[in-house]
Structure formats: structure tokens, C-alpha cells
Amino acid sequence: MQDKTDSVLTSFFLSLESSEKNHLTEIIKKINLHNLSDLAKTAALLEIPDHLVFMAEKISRWAGENRDPLLEWLILGICREIERGHLCITAEEIDKDWQELWQQIPESGVKTDLAQSYKNIFSDQQKIGRLIAKHPSIFAVSEDNNFPSAPFLSAGKNIYTHKNRALETEFIKLLLEERNTVLKPPGKKQLEEILTKVTRASGKTIPGEKQLQAVKQAFNRKILIVTGGPGTGKTTTAVNILRAFLYREKNDHKSIRFGLAAPTGRAAGRITESLRRVLDISNEVDLKLSGLKASTLHKLLGLGFTSPLPGYNRVNRLPFDLVLVDEASMIGLELMVMLLRALADDAVLVLLGDHDQLPSVEAGALLADLIPADGEKQNALGGQIICLSDSHRTESKQILDAAAAVRSGDYSRFSEILGKGSEESVTVQNNFPRNWHDLIPRDLSSLCRLDAGADDIGKHTEKLDKAFAVYNSCIILCTSRLGNAGVKFINNNIRSNFPRERFFPGQPVLITRNDYASGLFNGDRGIIWQFNDPGGKNPPRLFCVFEGLADEYEIGSAKKNIPHFRIIAPERMPEYELAWAMTVHKSQGSEFDIVHVVISPDAPRLLSREILYTAITRARKKV
């Protein structure tokens, strides 16, 4: 009976949302279910969450009293990798990431003692393979139904959770269904007329061959992916696709409904702004498009506030003829499956993104997996992928050149760009600053004060915009979380320059887990604001304001609505961290005028081509 109870508990835990796992972690701390074993000490040093240690110890007990001590460590490694966003993991990948994790820790006596014992614990791959095969009640073979309660599934070298394996299977099935769906395109003559009108509406920005090809494919295919680096024309291509559908609407006398979205509020705000910059509102079609506004993908699907289940699904389909989603590289597998389930049978899905960027923090690197190295020549979607390669930007050319050199692996070209030493765009500093506070905007604290009640915030959007513009003027991006070049150290160093209170005006925060009750999600960034009572009768109140999340919010019992912002009491925020510095991964979907990229000399293996490329392309003016 105990084994069955344990299996139910484990399966339940592995399916929990992040918020529920954090509540369980707090319970674990209070009742102290595990003592400070070497496993717990190492996990604490490496900042591995307590709930993962608890689960590793719990699951390993299924092997009996004479279990191999390595089993506990292996399960901890698997749980950590899955929580970091891996759809599945191999023993080789666990060993590689474990080595990189140790590299982030500065040398110390504690580190040295533990490292000698446990740094290479996963290096014997044959032993780990035998260990996995020895315990089918923990690592069930995916085709074997004898162990339905096993927490993990073993498929070849890959290890999955049941949930991730089921999502992967459904995604492939949905993808094949959509790939084989043939839409009814306009006739040849009508298509030529539409393309002529699209070209005319583009003005001086004449669409290239690939951009026009994307327009044609959007009429023929249910899923279209448009990928390319900064300045290659993804936004212009998106606008031309929207224009084409409206021109067809006029010919067919059918009302076309568009849905625009992005994974985060900030990214949704950016695609809305970018689309409007391209439009010419003197044109009737462009004027109609100017009213479009992107939302978060969670909001588009009806996720949040009341339930983690989407409001739109296989039964209740999305009410759009064309859904356009930007920053597709940030979309995890579960969210993509929800989106494909909810698409109407005759709807078109257009995904915009840069497959050379880092993949999603959620499980599944979908965009990169769908677009192999040979791009359009061979891919799972046939002709449904358009790769844009020619950059049309003239400003920040050195930044774009540096990014292109990193993407192609041209070290000589990258070194040449750095060697120019231009103060305008790309520079290299060999030493860390004495005080990281010198790298952040100085006047943010004074800007984030309003002589108004929180319910009057809608009257002060201009000041809100100004403060967020200052915050977005520069950022510190790190390749690691730990060590003296990591996010935690740098944020704490900057924090020491401010008041000791828990919250203060101008304090930037980053949400680190999805919270459906508040409608805030992993990656959302906000700033603490002070609201002063104009009459002086009440003490100042602090609220956190989030940009790019236009929604209803509550102050007391009253519901308010202001464009582009969401407000919440700091005490009600889900799990967060300071955000003067953040990891490169967390910066996706955002752009900053100046980006300071911090590369730890202790962790060179953490600097992958994708990380450096993503960091460089966050900068608008200087990196």
C-alpha cells in the first residue's frame, strides 16, 4: 500500500504547476522531511530547490533498502533538468550540465570538498545505463505498460516524464494533421492582384521575393513559420500577410478576424508597436490594421485568473481566421499544443521568430527543432517555413554584424568587430566594475513616485511610459546565476545602495513563475511605484506596475482598466527576483538601448553561441 501511495504522490508532484511546487517546498522546510545529507548540502550550494531534493530522496526509496547511492543523485539530476525546461534528458546531458553547474560556483573550501566527491558523479555513463535498466518501476520503458505509475519513461537514451512524453506525442500528431490540411487559396488572377496591392501599400519598402513567398504560403498552408535575425523583415512580412488577407476580404466580401499574440506582455507590446510603425494609416487597409493589438498568448487562449485550463480548446475554438504569434522561439511545448488544439479548422497560424536564439524556458525548443541547419531545404513542415536572411537595417550595423558572426561561428570576423573598439555600438571591458550600481539608470527611483491615488493611475500613463523607457534604456545580462559574475551577486550588490525596506520606489522585479490567479507569468517585468495621497490624509502606498499587460485589475473591490499597464500590491506578487540584472534566457522578448553582457571567467562553458547571439541581439544601440 505504501508503494502505491508513494507512486500516486510522485505522479501528482511531477504534474504540479510551479506555484504549487513552491507551496510544497515551504511545507517541506517547516516539517524538515530530509536531514542535511550530502545530497541536501550540495543542492543548497548549487541553489537546487528543496522540493527537488525531497523528490529525489522519495523516489529513490522505491528501489529498496539496498539501493545504489548513485540512484538518488541521478533522480535529482533528472528532476532538475526537467524543471529547467528540458522535454527529455539523457545521462550524457545530465553529466554535461552538472559539470557546468559546478563551474558557476567560486572556489571555496566547501566547494572543493563536495566537488571532489560529487562533481564527476555522472561521468560513468555505462554504470548509469545499467542503473536505469535495473529499476523499471522508476524508469519504465515507454512501450511497456507494466509500470504505469513509474515517475519516468525511458525511450532509448531519452528520459521523460509521462506528461512530457504525452505532450510530445500529441504535438507530432497535431503537426501532421495541420501539415496535411490544404486550404482554399485565391485564384491565380486574384492572387496576382492581391500581391500587386500589397507591394503598392508597402511604399518604399518593396517586399523581397521571400516576403512575397510568405504571403502566398499563408494562403496555402495552415501553419507558416517566418524566421530570421534582427532587421531581416519579419515584422514587414507579417504586415504584408495581414494586408493580403484584408485585400482578399474585400474581394470575397467576408469579414476576416485576426488574433495577435506573444509569449510575454513586453513582447506583445513590442509587436504591437512594431506593426504600427510599418503601417501607413492614409491607406484604408492599414488604417484598419492599426487598431489591432497583441495580447499575451496566455490571454489569447483564455488562461489565467480562474483556471490553469485554457478557455479555448478543441471544443471551444479560437474565433480567428488568422493567428499571428511573435517571439515563437519562447513558446514551450505545452503552450504550443494548447494553441494547436484551439485553432479553428480553417484558420491560419503564422509564427514569427529567430530560431538562432535560445529556446523557451519551458519544455521544448520547438522553433529550433522544426528548422534544421539547412533551413528551408529539409524540414518537418515542407514548404511552410520561410527563412529571411538579408538585413535591411542601417542603424546599429556593428551590432548586427557581430550577431551574424556569432551565429555563423566566424570567430575571426567577431574578433575583428571587437577590435575596432567603436564607442558607438560594440565594446569590450576586461574588468568588472567596482560597483555594479554604476551601470544602471540613476533617476528611476525619483521617477516612480506619483501624487495620485492608485485608482487614478490611468491619468498618468505618460509618466509611466517615461519611467519604463528609462528602465529599458539599459540592462545587465549574465550567462549564469551563481558566482561573482552571476545574477544573484550583481543584484544584491546593486540592492545594497538602496533603502533597506523590502520594497521601495524604482525597484525592478522579474516574475519567476506562472501565477494564473494574478495573471502574471514567468518573465513579466515590473517596477515598484509610490503613490502619495494628494490630500496628505493617508500614508503613501506602494504598488508594482507591469508594462505591456493591459487588463482589468482590482484595487479593493473596484475594477480598473488602463492601457498597457497592470498594477498589483507587492505582497500579492507571485515569486519574483530583483531585475537590474537577469540571465540572458530571461531577457528574451525584450530590447534595451544598452546591454552589458557579463561573462564569467569561471564558467566559459556556459557561453554557448546561442547565449551570446541572444544577448547581443537584445541591444538597440550598444552592447
C-alpha positions as CSV (number, residue, x, y, z in Angstrom):
1,M,0.0,0.0,0.0
2,Q,2.9,2.3,0.8
3,D,4.4,1.9,-2.6
4,K,1.1,2.7,-4.3
5,T,0.7,5.8,-2.1
6,D,4.3,6.9,-2.9
7,S,3.7,6.5,-6.6
8,V,0.5,8.5,-6.5
9,L,2.3,11.3,-4.6
10,T,5.2,11.3,-7.1
11,S,3.0,11.4,-10.2
12,F,0.9,14.1,-8.6
13,F,4.0,16.2,-7.8
14,L,5.6,15.9,-11.2
15,S,2.3,17.2,-12.7
16,L,2.1,20.2,-10.4
17,E,2.4,23.8,-11.6
18,S,5.4,25.8,-10.3
19,S,3.2,27.7,-7.8
20,E,2.0,24.5,-6.2
21,K,5.6,23.2,-6.1
22,N,6.7,26.3,-4.2
23,H,4.0,25.9,-1.6
24,L,5.1,22.3,-1.1
25,T,8.7,23.5,-0.7
26,E,7.6,25.7,2.2
27,I,5.9,22.8,3.8
28,I,9.0,20.6,3.4
29,K,11.1,23.3,5.1
30,K,8.8,23.6,8.0
31,I,8.4,19.8,8.8
32,N,12.1,19.0,7.8
33,L,11.4,15.8,5.9
34,H,15.1,15.4,5.0
35,N,18.2,15.9,7.0
36,L,21.3,17.7,5.8
37,S,22.7,14.8,3.8
38,D,25.5,15.4,1.3
39,L,22.7,15.5,-1.3
40,A,21.0,18.3,0.5
41,K,24.2,20.2,1.2
42,T,25.2,20.0,-2.5
43,A,21.8,21.1,-3.6
44,A,21.9,24.1,-1.3
45,L,25.3,25.1,-2.6
46,L,24.2,24.8,-6.2
47,E,20.8,26.5,-5.4
48,I,18.8,23.5,-6.4
49,P,15.3,23.8,-4.9
50,D,14.4,21.8,-1.8
51,H,11.4,20.2,-3.4
52,L,13.7,18.5,-6.0
53,V,15.9,17.1,-3.2
54,F,12.7,15.8,-1.5
55,M,11.5,14.1,-4.6
56,A,14.9,12.6,-5.4
57,E,15.0,11.0,-1.9
58,K,11.4,10.0,-2.1
59,I,11.6,8.3,-5.5
60,S,14.9,6.6,-4.8
61,R,13.3,4.7,-1.8
62,W,11.3,2.7,-4.3
63,A,14.4,0.7,-5.1
64,G,14.5,-0.7,-1.5
65,E,17.0,-0.5,1.3
66,N,20.0,-1.8,-0.7
67,R,19.7,0.8,-3.4
68,D,22.7,2.2,-5.2
69,P,23.6,5.7,-3.7
70,L,24.0,6.9,-7.3
71,L,20.3,6.5,-7.9
72,E,19.4,9.4,-5.6
73,W,21.8,11.7,-7.4
74,L,20.6,10.6,-10.8
75,I,17.0,11.3,-10.0
76,L,18.0,14.7,-8.6
77,G,19.8,15.4,-11.9
78,I,16.8,14.4,-13.9
79,C,14.3,16.4,-11.8
80,R,16.5,19.5,-12.1
81,E,16.8,19.2,-15.9
82,I,13.1,18.7,-16.4
83,E,12.3,21.7,-14.2
84,R,14.7,23.8,-16.2
85,G,12.6,23.2,-19.4
86,H,14.0,20.0,-20.9
87,L,11.4,18.0,-22.7
88,C,13.5,14.9,-22.1
89,I,17.1,14.3,-21.0
90,T,19.9,11.8,-21.5
91,A,22.5,10.7,-19.0
92,E,25.2,12.4,-21.1
93,E,23.4,15.7,-21.0
94,I,22.9,15.4,-17.2
95,D,26.6,15.0,-16.8
96,K,27.4,17.9,-19.1
97,D,25.0,20.3,-17.3
98,W,26.2,19.1,-13.9
99,Q,29.8,20.0,-14.8
100,E,28.7,23.4,-16.0
101,L,26.7,24.0,-12.8
102,W,29.8,23.4,-10.7
103,Q,31.7,25.8,-12.9
104,Q,29.5,28.6,-11.7
105,I,30.5,28.3,-8.0
106,P,33.5,30.4,-6.9
107,E,36.3,28.3,-5.4
108,S,35.9,27.7,-1.7
109,G,36.7,25.0,0.9
110,V,33.1,23.8,0.9
111,K,33.0,23.7,-2.9
112,T,36.3,21.8,-3.1
113,D,35.3,19.2,-0.5
114,L,32.0,18.5,-2.2
115,A,33.3,18.8,-5.7
116,Q,35.9,16.1,-5.1
117,S,33.2,13.7,-4.1
118,Y,30.3,14.6,-6.4
119,K,31.4,16.8,-9.3
120,N,32.0,13.7,-11.5
121,I,29.3,11.6,-10.1
122,F,27.6,11.2,-13.5
123,S,30.7,10.5,-15.6
124,D,30.4,6.7,-15.7
125,Q,27.7,6.5,-18.4
126,Q,27.7,2.7,-18.6
127,K,27.0,2.4,-14.9
128,I,24.1,4.9,-15.2
129,G,22.7,3.0,-18.1
130,R,22.7,-0.3,-16.1
131,L,21.2,1.6,-13.1
132,I,18.3,2.8,-15.3
133,A,17.7,-0.7,-16.7
134,K,17.8,-2.2,-13.2
135,H,14.8,-0.1,-12.0
136,P,11.8,-0.4,-14.4
137,S,9.5,0.6,-11.6
138,I,11.2,4.1,-11.7
139,F,12.3,4.2,-15.3
140,A,9.6,2.4,-17.3
141,V,10.3,1.5,-20.9
142,S,7.9,3.7,-22.9
143,E,6.4,0.8,-24.8
144,D,5.9,-1.3,-21.6
145,N,2.6,-0.8,-19.7
146,N,3.7,-3.0,-16.7
147,F,4.7,0.1,-14.7
148,P,2.0,2.8,-15.3
149,S,2.9,4.5,-12.1
150,A,6.6,4.9,-12.8
151,P,7.6,8.6,-12.5
152,F,9.8,8.4,-15.6
153,L,9.7,6.9,-19.0
154,S,12.8,5.5,-20.8
155,A,12.8,5.7,-24.6
156,G,16.1,4.8,-26.0
157,K,18.6,7.2,-24.3
158,N,15.9,9.7,-23.5
159,I,14.2,10.0,-20.2
160,Y,10.8,11.7,-20.0
161,T,8.0,12.4,-17.5
162,H,4.7,10.9,-18.5
163,K,3.3,14.4,-19.1
164,N,6.1,15.5,-21.4
165,R,6.0,12.2,-23.4
166,A,2.2,12.6,-23.9
167,L,2.7,16.2,-25.0
168,E,5.4,15.3,-27.5
169,T,3.2,12.6,-29.0
170,E,0.2,14.9,-29.3
171,F,2.3,17.7,-30.8
172,I,3.6,15.4,-33.5
173,K,0.1,14.2,-34.2
174,L,-1.3,17.8,-34.4
175,L,1.6,18.9,-36.5
176,L,1.0,16.1,-39.1
177,E,-2.7,16.9,-39.1
178,E,-2.1,20.6,-39.8
179,R,0.6,19.9,-42.3
180,N,-1.8,17.8,-44.4
181,T,-4.6,20.3,-44.2
182,V,-4.9,22.1,-47.6
183,L,-6.7,25.5,-47.5
184,K,-8.6,27.0,-50.4
185,P,-6.2,29.8,-51.8
186,P,-7.3,32.6,-54.0
187,G,-7.3,32.0,-57.8
188,K,-4.2,32.9,-59.8
189,K,-5.5,36.2,-61.1
190,Q,-6.9,37.2,-57.7
191,L,-3.6,36.3,-56.0
192,E,-1.7,38.5,-58.5
193,E,-4.0,41.4,-57.8
194,I,-3.5,41.0,-54.0
195,L,0.3,40.9,-54.4
196,T,0.2,44.0,-56.5
197,K,-1.8,45.8,-53.9
198,V,0.5,44.6,-51.1
199,T,3.5,45.8,-53.0
200,R,1.9,49.2,-53.6
201,A,0.9,49.6,-49.9
202,S,4.5,48.8,-48.9
203,G,5.6,52.2,-50.3
204,K,9.4,52.4,-50.5
205,T,9.8,49.2,-48.5
206,I,9.4,46.9,-51.5
207,P,8.8,43.3,-50.4
208,G,11.5,40.9,-51.4
209,E,11.0,37.6,-53.1
210,K,10.9,35.6,-49.8
211,Q,8.5,38.1,-48.3
212,L,6.0,37.7,-51.2
213,Q,6.5,33.9,-51.0
214,A,5.5,34.1,-47.3
215,V,2.3,35.9,-48.3
216,K,1.5,33.2,-50.9
217,Q,2.2,30.4,-48.4
218,A,-0.1,32.0,-45.8
219,F,-3.0,31.4,-48.2
220,N,-2.0,27.8,-48.9
221,R,-0.9,26.4,-45.6
222,K,-2.4,26.1,-42.1
223,I,0.9,26.8,-40.4
224,L,3.6,29.2,-41.6
225,I,6.8,29.9,-39.8
226,V,8.7,33.1,-40.7
227,T,12.2,33.1,-39.1
228,G,15.1,35.5,-39.3
229,G,17.5,37.6,-37.3
230,P,17.1,41.3,-36.4
231,G,16.3,43.6,-39.3
232,T,15.6,40.8,-41.8
233,G,12.0,42.0,-42.3
234,K,9.9,39.7,-40.1
235,T,7.5,42.5,-39.0
236,T,7.2,43.9,-42.5
237,T,6.4,40.4,-43.7
238,A,3.8,40.0,-41.0
239,V,2.1,43.3,-42.0
240,N,2.1,42.2,-45.7
241,I,0.4,38.9,-44.8
242,L,-2.3,40.8,-42.8
243,R,-2.7,43.3,-45.7
244,A,-3.1,40.4,-48.1
245,F,-5.9,38.8,-46.0
246,L,-7.7,42.1,-45.8
247,Y,-7.5,42.6,-49.6
248,R,-8.9,39.2,-50.1
249,E,-11.6,40.0,-47.6
250,K,-12.7,42.9,-49.7
251,N,-12.8,40.7,-52.8
252,D,-14.7,37.8,-51.1
253,H,-17.0,40.1,-49.0
254,K,-16.0,38.1,-45.9
255,S,-15.1,39.5,-42.6
256,I,-11.6,38.4,-41.5
257,R,-10.8,38.2,-37.8
258,F,-7.1,38.5,-36.6
259,G,-5.6,37.3,-33.4
260,L,-2.1,38.8,-32.4
261,A,-0.1,37.4,-29.5
262,A,3.4,37.0,-28.0
263,P,4.6,34.8,-25.1
264,T,5.1,37.8,-22.7
265,G,3.4,41.1,-22.1
266,R,6.5,43.1,-23.1
267,A,6.9,41.1,-26.3
268,A,3.2,41.7,-27.0
269,G,3.7,45.4,-26.6
270,R,6.7,45.3,-28.9
271,I,5.0,43.6,-31.8
272,T,2.0,46.0,-31.5
273,E,4.4,49.0,-31.6
274,S,6.5,47.5,-34.5
275,L,3.4,46.7,-36.6
276,R,2.1,50.3,-36.2
277,R,5.4,51.8,-37.2
278,V,5.3,49.9,-40.5
279,L,1.7,50.9,-41.3
280,D,0.6,53.9,-43.4
281,I,-2.7,55.0,-41.9
282,S,-3.6,57.1,-45.1
283,N,-4.2,53.6,-46.6
284,E,-7.7,52.3,-45.8
285,V,-6.4,48.7,-45.2
286,D,-3.5,49.9,-43.0
287,L,-5.9,52.2,-41.0
288,K,-7.9,49.1,-40.2
289,L,-4.8,47.1,-39.2
290,S,-3.7,50.0,-36.9
291,G,-6.5,49.1,-34.5
292,L,-5.0,45.6,-33.9
293,K,-3.4,45.0,-30.5
294,A,-1.4,42.0,-29.4
295,S,-2.1,40.2,-26.2
296,T,-0.1,37.6,-24.3
297,L,-0.5,34.1,-25.6
298,H,-1.9,33.1,-22.2
299,K,-4.7,35.7,-22.5
300,L,-5.4,34.7,-26.2
301,L,-6.0,31.2,-25.1
302,G,-8.1,32.2,-22.1
303,L,-5.6,31.1,-19.5
304,G,-5.4,32.8,-16.1
305,F,-7.3,34.2,-13.2
306,T,-9.8,31.4,-12.8
307,S,-8.2,28.3,-14.0
308,P,-4.9,26.9,-15.5
309,L,-7.0,25.3,-18.2
310,P,-7.5,27.3,-21.4
311,G,-10.9,28.8,-22.2
312,Y,-10.2,28.0,-25.9
313,N,-9.6,24.3,-26.8
314,R,-10.7,21.5,-29.1
315,V,-14.4,22.1,-28.2
316,N,-14.4,25.9,-28.0
317,R,-12.1,27.1,-30.8
318,L,-10.4,30.4,-31.2
319,P,-12.7,32.9,-33.1
320,F,-9.9,34.0,-35.5
321,D,-9.2,33.3,-39.2
322,L,-5.6,34.1,-38.8
323,V,-3.5,33.9,-35.6
324,L,-0.1,35.6,-35.7
325,V,2.3,34.9,-32.8
326,D,5.7,36.8,-32.4
327,E,8.8,35.5,-30.5
328,A,7.9,31.9,-31.3
329,S,11.2,30.7,-30.0
330,M,9.9,31.4,-26.5
331,I,6.9,29.1,-26.8
332,G,7.2,25.9,-24.8
333,L,5.6,22.6,-25.9
334,E,2.6,22.7,-23.6
335,L,1.5,26.2,-24.7
336,M,2.1,25.3,-28.4
337,V,-0.1,22.1,-28.0
338,M,-2.8,24.3,-26.4
339,L,-2.6,26.7,-29.3
340,L,-2.8,24.0,-32.0
341,R,-5.8,22.4,-30.2
342,A,-7.6,25.7,-30.2
343,L,-7.1,26.7,-33.8
344,A,-10.3,26.7,-35.9
345,D,-10.3,24.1,-38.7
346,D,-9.9,26.7,-41.4
347,A,-7.7,29.1,-39.5
348,V,-4.1,30.0,-40.4
349,L,-1.3,30.2,-37.8
350,V,1.7,32.4,-38.5
351,L,4.7,32.1,-36.2
352,L,7.4,34.8,-36.2
353,G,10.8,34.2,-34.5
354,D,14.5,33.8,-34.6
355,H,15.5,30.1,-34.4
356,D,19.1,31.0,-33.6
357,Q,18.0,32.5,-30.2
358,L,17.9,30.5,-27.0
359,P,14.9,28.1,-26.8
360,S,12.0,28.5,-24.4
361,V,12.5,28.3,-20.7
362,E,9.5,25.9,-20.7
363,A,9.8,22.4,-22.0
364,G,10.6,22.1,-25.7
365,A,12.8,24.0,-28.1
366,L,10.2,23.9,-30.8
367,L,11.3,26.6,-33.3
368,A,14.9,25.3,-33.4
369,D,13.8,21.7,-33.7
370,L,11.4,22.5,-36.6
371,I,14.1,24.3,-38.5
372,P,17.3,22.3,-39.1
373,A,20.6,23.7,-40.2
374,D,19.7,23.5,-43.9
375,G,16.7,25.7,-43.3
376,E,14.0,25.5,-46.0
377,K,15.6,22.6,-47.8
378,Q,14.5,19.9,-45.4
379,N,12.1,20.4,-42.5
380,A,9.1,18.7,-40.9
381,L,6.7,21.3,-42.3
382,G,7.6,21.1,-46.0
383,G,7.3,24.5,-47.6
384,Q,5.7,26.1,-44.6
385,I,9.0,27.7,-43.4
386,I,10.4,31.0,-44.8
387,C,13.9,31.9,-43.7
388,L,14.7,35.6,-44.1
389,S,18.5,36.3,-44.1
390,D,19.1,39.8,-45.6
391,S,19.2,42.6,-43.0
392,H,17.6,45.8,-44.0
393,R,18.6,47.9,-41.0
394,T,21.2,50.6,-41.4
395,E,21.4,51.7,-37.7
396,S,23.4,49.6,-35.2
397,K,25.1,47.8,-38.1
398,Q,28.0,46.8,-36.0
399,I,25.7,45.0,-33.5
400,L,24.0,43.1,-36.3
401,D,27.4,42.2,-37.9
402,A,28.6,40.9,-34.5
403,A,25.5,38.9,-34.1
404,A,25.8,37.4,-37.6
405,A,29.4,36.5,-36.9
406,V,28.4,34.7,-33.7
407,R,25.5,32.9,-35.5
408,S,27.8,31.6,-38.3
409,G,30.6,30.7,-35.9
410,D,33.0,33.1,-37.6
411,Y,35.4,33.8,-34.8
412,S,37.8,35.8,-36.9
413,R,35.1,38.2,-38.1
414,F,33.8,38.6,-34.5
415,S,37.3,39.4,-33.2
416,E,37.7,41.9,-36.0
417,I,34.5,43.7,-35.0
418,L,35.5,43.8,-31.3
419,G,39.0,45.0,-32.3
420,K,37.5,48.1,-33.9
421,G,36.7,49.4,-30.4
422,S,33.8,51.6,-31.5
423,E,32.3,53.6,-28.7
424,E,29.1,53.7,-30.6
425,S,27.9,50.1,-30.6
426,V,30.2,47.2,-29.6
427,T,33.0,47.4,-26.9
428,V,34.8,45.0,-24.6
429,Q,35.7,45.7,-21.0
430,N,38.2,43.3,-19.4
431,N,37.5,44.2,-15.8
432,F,34.3,44.1,-13.8
433,P,33.2,47.5,-12.3
434,R,33.9,48.1,-8.6
435,N,30.2,49.0,-8.1
436,W,27.6,47.4,-10.4
437,H,25.4,50.3,-9.4
438,D,27.3,52.5,-11.8
439,L,25.7,50.6,-14.8
440,I,22.1,51.2,-14.0
441,P,19.9,54.3,-14.6
442,R,20.2,56.7,-11.7
443,D,16.9,58.6,-11.8
444,L,14.5,55.7,-11.8
445,S,13.7,56.0,-8.0
446,S,12.7,59.6,-8.3
447,L,10.6,59.0,-11.4
448,C,8.5,56.2,-9.8
449,R,6.5,58.5,-7.4
450,L,3.0,59.8,-8.2
451,D,1.0,62.3,-6.3
452,A,-2.2,60.4,-7.0
453,G,-4.2,57.5,-5.7
454,A,-3.7,54.1,-7.3
455,D,-7.1,54.2,-8.8
456,D,-6.1,57.4,-10.7
457,I,-3.1,55.8,-12.4
458,G,-4.8,55.8,-15.8
459,K,-4.4,59.6,-15.8
460,H,-0.6,59.3,-15.6
461,T,0.3,56.9,-18.4
462,E,2.8,59.5,-19.9
463,K,4.9,59.4,-16.6
464,L,4.6,55.6,-16.5
465,D,5.9,55.4,-20.1
466,K,8.8,57.7,-19.2
467,A,9.9,55.5,-16.2
468,F,9.7,52.3,-18.2
469,A,11.7,54.0,-21.0
470,V,14.4,54.8,-18.5
471,Y,14.4,51.3,-17.1
472,N,14.6,49.8,-20.6
473,S,17.5,52.1,-21.5
474,C,20.0,49.6,-20.2
475,I,20.2,46.2,-18.6
476,I,22.9,43.8,-17.2
477,L,22.7,40.3,-18.8
478,C,24.5,37.4,-17.2
479,T,25.4,34.0,-18.5
480,S,25.0,32.4,-15.1
481,R,23.0,32.9,-11.9
482,L,25.8,32.0,-9.4
483,G,29.3,33.3,-8.7
484,N,30.5,36.9,-8.6
485,A,29.5,37.4,-12.2
486,G,26.1,35.9,-11.7
487,V,22.6,37.5,-11.4
488,K,22.2,36.9,-7.7
489,F,25.5,38.6,-6.7
490,I,25.1,41.6,-9.0
491,N,21.5,42.3,-8.0
492,N,22.5,42.0,-4.3
493,N,25.4,44.3,-4.9
494,I,23.2,46.9,-6.5
495,R,20.5,46.4,-3.9
496,S,22.9,47.4,-1.1
497,N,22.9,51.0,-2.5
498,F,19.1,51.5,-1.8
499,P,16.9,51.7,1.3
500,R,16.7,48.6,3.5
501,E,12.9,48.3,3.2
502,R,11.6,45.2,1.4
503,F,10.1,47.4,-1.4
504,F,11.0,50.9,-2.5
505,P,10.2,53.2,-5.5
506,G,12.1,52.3,-8.6
507,Q,12.8,48.7,-7.6
508,P,12.6,46.5,-10.7
509,V,11.3,43.0,-10.3
510,L,11.0,39.9,-12.5
511,I,8.3,37.3,-12.1
512,T,9.8,33.8,-12.0
513,R,6.8,31.5,-12.1
514,N,3.4,31.5,-13.7
515,D,0.5,32.6,-11.5
516,Y,-2.9,32.3,-13.0
517,A,-4.7,34.0,-10.1
518,S,-2.9,37.3,-10.7
519,G,-2.4,36.9,-14.4
520,L,1.3,37.3,-14.1
521,F,3.7,34.9,-15.8
522,N,7.3,33.8,-15.8
523,G,9.3,36.6,-17.4
524,D,7.0,39.6,-16.7
525,R,8.9,42.6,-15.5
526,G,7.6,45.4,-13.3
527,I,8.7,48.4,-11.2
528,I,7.6,49.4,-7.7
529,W,5.8,52.8,-7.6
530,Q,5.0,55.0,-4.6
531,F,1.5,56.6,-4.7
532,N,1.2,59.7,-2.5
533,D,-2.2,60.8,-1.3
534,P,-2.7,64.3,-2.9
535,G,-4.6,65.4,0.2
536,G,-2.0,64.2,2.6
537,K,-4.6,62.4,4.7
538,N,-3.3,58.9,4.0
539,P,0.3,57.5,4.1
540,P,2.0,56.7,0.8
541,R,1.2,53.2,-0.7
542,L,3.5,51.0,-2.8
543,F,2.3,49.1,-5.9
544,C,4.1,47.2,-8.6
545,V,3.3,48.3,-12.1
546,F,3.8,45.9,-15.0
547,E,4.2,47.1,-18.6
548,G,2.6,45.6,-21.6
549,L,-0.2,43.8,-19.7
550,A,-3.3,45.8,-20.4
551,D,-6.1,44.1,-18.4
552,E,-8.6,44.7,-15.7
553,Y,-7.1,44.8,-12.2
554,E,-8.6,45.2,-8.8
555,I,-7.9,47.9,-6.1
556,G,-10.1,46.9,-3.2
557,S,-13.4,45.9,-4.7
558,A,-13.2,48.2,-7.7
559,K,-12.1,47.0,-11.1
560,K,-9.9,49.4,-13.2
561,N,-8.5,49.4,-16.6
562,I,-5.6,51.3,-18.1
563,P,-3.9,50.6,-21.4
564,H,-0.5,48.9,-21.4
565,F,-0.1,48.5,-17.7
566,R,-1.2,46.2,-14.8
567,I,-1.0,47.2,-11.2
568,I,-0.7,44.8,-8.1
569,A,0.1,45.2,-4.5
570,P,3.7,43.9,-4.0
571,E,2.6,41.5,-1.3
572,R,0.3,39.8,-3.8
573,M,3.0,39.2,-6.4
574,P,3.9,35.6,-7.2
575,E,7.5,34.5,-6.8
576,Y,9.9,37.2,-8.1
577,E,13.5,38.3,-8.1
578,L,15.3,41.6,-8.5
579,A,15.8,42.7,-12.1
580,W,18.6,45.2,-12.5
581,A,20.5,42.1,-13.8
582,M,18.9,39.0,-15.3
583,T,20.0,35.9,-17.2
584,V,20.2,36.1,-21.0
585,H,17.5,33.5,-21.1
586,K,15.1,35.7,-19.2
587,S,15.7,38.7,-21.5
588,Q,14.1,37.1,-24.5
589,G,11.3,39.1,-25.9
590,S,12.8,42.4,-24.7
591,E,15.1,45.0,-26.2
592,F,17.2,47.6,-24.5
593,D,19.2,50.6,-25.7
594,I,22.4,49.5,-23.9
595,V,23.1,45.9,-22.9
596,H,26.0,45.0,-20.6
597,V,26.8,41.3,-21.2
598,V,28.7,39.8,-18.2
599,I,30.7,36.7,-19.0
600,S,32.1,34.8,-16.0
601,P,35.7,33.8,-16.3
602,D,34.9,30.8,-14.0
603,A,32.3,29.4,-16.4
604,P,33.5,29.6,-20.0
605,R,31.5,26.5,-21.0
606,L,28.3,28.4,-20.2
607,L,28.9,30.8,-23.1
608,S,27.3,29.0,-26.0
609,R,26.8,30.5,-29.4
610,E,23.0,30.8,-28.8
611,I,23.5,32.6,-25.5
612,L,25.9,35.2,-26.9
613,Y,23.8,35.7,-30.0
614,T,20.6,36.2,-27.9
615,A,22.5,38.7,-25.6
616,I,23.9,40.8,-28.5
617,T,20.5,41.0,-30.3
618,R,18.8,42.4,-27.2
619,A,20.7,45.7,-27.8
620,R,19.3,48.5,-29.9
621,K,22.3,50.9,-29.7
622,K,25.2,49.5,-27.7
623,V,26.5,46.3,-26.3
